[in-house]
Structures are given as structure tokens and as C-alpha cells.
């Protein structure tokens, strides 16, 4: 036995005469298989879409680098020209000079869209901003946001996300 809910009889409230549907709960004596579709007809294959490629995956595909070289490649492509020129000297003086930049690049690796990457960059820069010195702030010897976004736009455009799977034939 199954319960059937039928909405059909209209009644009104006494005070404001607003109509509403009164549910009709009667016992239905037909088997469920006759009153509704079978589960196989109702089942929809719920395959999740393939994951979008991350920034790291796209950079590795475009530059043909290993995952170890990802940080070095992104750092080299996103530093301003003056910072690229001075980087060997800066690293001789202070090997951890670009540590904050590498932390930002590591966090950006998981982003899978340009918008997500921009938000993550802004969040990381806000966190690091208080720990910057004169060279990073005034001379801008750091990863450039515009260069990061330009690189991300380029690599995301060259690696489009895989198409969503089509529904199976029924």
C-alpha cells in the first residue's frame, strides 16, 4: 500500500477568503510499481565533472617543466625586469629573499580559474605586506600581480578545461 497526496480541493479561510489547497490523504491500494516510475527510470547518472586543471598543471604543460621546477619558472616569469636582473645578487646576499614570493606561488598552484587566482594573490599579499622591507616595497623586487595574472591568462587559455561528459543514452 502507498499513500497518495492529492492537491485538488480548494477551501477558503473564513476571515479573508484566501483560497488554499487542501491535501487529500487517501490510501492508495495499487502497488508502488504501478503508481510511479521505476527506480531505473528515475536514476540519473551523477558523474562529477572532471576537475579543472590547476595553475600548476597549466604552467607545467605550457613550459614543459617538472613539478620541482614549477616555482622557479613562475618566479622567473613574474618578476619585474629589475628584480630578474638583481636576483642572483640578492640571493647571494640573502638566500631567503624571495621566500614570500615562493609562498605566494605555492598557494597559487591550486587555483583553477583566473578569478580564484586573483583572489588568492590578493589574500596572500595582504598577509605578507606587513613583513616586507624597503627593497620589496619601494623598489618592487617582488612577484608582480599584473605579471601573475598575465601568465595565468596565457596558460589557462592554452589549456582549456576538458569538456563535460554528455548524458548517457537512455
C-alpha positions in Angstrom: 0.0 0.0 0.0 1.2 3.5 -0.7 -0.1 6.9 0.4 -1.0 9.3 -2.3 -1.1 13.1 -1.8 -3.6 14.8 -4.0 -4.0 18.6 -4.1 -7.2 19.5 -5.7 -9.9 20.6 -3.4 -9.9 24.3 -2.8 -11.1 25.7 0.5 -11.0 29.3 1.8 -10.1 30.8 5.1 -13.1 32.2 6.9 -11.7 35.7 7.7 -10.0 36.9 4.5 -11.5 34.4 1.9 -7.9 33.4 0.8 -8.1 30.2 -1.2 -5.7 27.3 -0.4 -5.3 23.8 -1.5 -6.4 21.1 1.0 -4.3 17.9 0.8 -6.2 14.8 0.3 -4.5 11.9 2.1 -6.2 8.7 1.0 -4.8 5.3 1.0 -4.0 4.1 -2.5 -4.4 0.4 -2.9 -2.3 0.0 -6.0 1.3 -1.2 -5.7 4.0 1.4 -5.9 5.4 0.0 -9.2 2.1 0.9 -10.9 1.8 4.4 -9.4 5.3 5.7 -10.0 8.1 5.2 -12.4 10.6 2.5 -11.6 13.9 3.4 -9.9 15.8 2.7 -13.0 13.8 5.2 -14.9 14.3 7.8 -12.2 18.0 7.2 -11.7 20.2 9.8 -13.3 23.9 9.0 -13.6 25.6 11.5 -11.5 29.1 11.5 -12.7 31.0 14.5 -11.4 32.6 16.8 -13.9 36.3 16.3 -14.4 38.4 18.6 -12.2 39.5 21.8 -13.9 43.3 22.0 -14.5 45.1 23.9 -11.8 47.5 26.8 -12.4 50.4 24.4 -11.7 49.2 21.9 -14.3 48.7 24.6 -16.9 52.2 26.1 -16.3 53.8 22.7 -16.4 52.0 21.9 -19.7 53.0 25.2 -21.4 56.6 25.3 -20.2 57.2 21.6 -20.2 58.8 21.7 -16.7 58.7 19.3 -13.8 56.7 19.9 -10.6 60.0 20.8 -8.9 60.8 23.5 -11.5 57.3 25.0 -11.3 58.1 27.6 -8.6 61.3 28.6 -10.4 59.6 29.0 -13.7 56.7 31.1 -12.3 59.1 33.2 -10.3 61.3 33.9 -13.3 58.3 34.8 -15.5 56.6 37.1 -12.9 59.4 39.1 -11.5 59.9 42.6 -13.0 63.0 43.1 -15.2 65.0 44.9 -12.4 64.3 42.1 -10.0 65.2 39.5 -12.6 68.5 41.3 -13.2 69.3 41.6 -9.5 68.0 38.2 -8.3 71.4 36.4 -8.5 73.0 39.2 -6.3 70.0 39.3 -3.9 70.1 35.5 -3.5 73.9 35.6 -2.8 73.3 38.2 -0.1 70.1 36.7 1.4 69.1 33.2 0.2 65.6 33.7 1.6 64.9 37.0 -0.1 62.2 35.5 -2.4 60.7 33.2 0.3 57.5 35.2 0.5 57.1 35.2 -3.3 57.6 31.4 -3.4 55.0 31.0 -0.7 52.6 33.0 -2.9 53.4 30.9 -5.9 52.8 27.7 -3.9 49.4 28.9 -2.8 48.5 29.9 -6.4 49.3 26.4 -7.6 45.9 25.0 -6.5 43.8 27.7 -8.2 41.8 26.6 -11.2 40.4 29.8 -12.5 41.7 33.3 -13.2 39.3 34.8 -10.7 40.2 32.4 -8.0 43.9 33.0 -8.7 43.4 36.8 -8.4 41.6 36.5 -5.1 44.2 34.2 -3.7 47.0 36.5 -4.7 45.3 39.5 -3.0 44.8 37.4 0.1 48.4 36.3 0.2 49.8 39.8 -0.5 47.7 41.2 2.3 49.1 38.6 4.7 52.7 39.3 3.6 52.5 43.0 3.2 53.5 43.8 6.8 56.7 41.7 6.6 58.2 43.5 3.6 61.3 45.6 3.6 62.5 48.6 1.6 63.7 46.6 -1.4 60.4 44.7 -1.8 58.1 47.7 -1.2 59.8 50.7 -2.8 62.0 49.0 -5.5 59.2 46.4 -6.2 61.6 43.5 -6.1 58.8 41.0 -5.8 56.3 39.0 -7.8 54.2 41.3 -9.9 50.4 40.8 -9.7 49.9 42.0 -13.2 52.6 39.6 -14.5 51.0 36.7 -12.5 47.5 37.5 -14.0 49.0 37.8 -17.5 50.8 34.5 -17.1 47.7 32.8 -15.7 45.5 34.2 -18.5 48.0 32.8 -21.1 48.3 29.3 -19.5 44.6 28.9 -18.8 43.8 29.9 -22.4 46.3 27.4 -23.8 44.9 24.6 -21.6 41.1 24.7 -21.8 39.3 22.6 -19.3 38.1 19.2 -20.6 34.5 19.1 -21.9 31.8 18.0 -19.6 30.7 14.4 -20.2 27.5 14.0 -22.2 24.5 12.2 -20.7 24.4 8.5 -21.5 21.8 7.4 -24.0 18.6 6.1 -22.4 
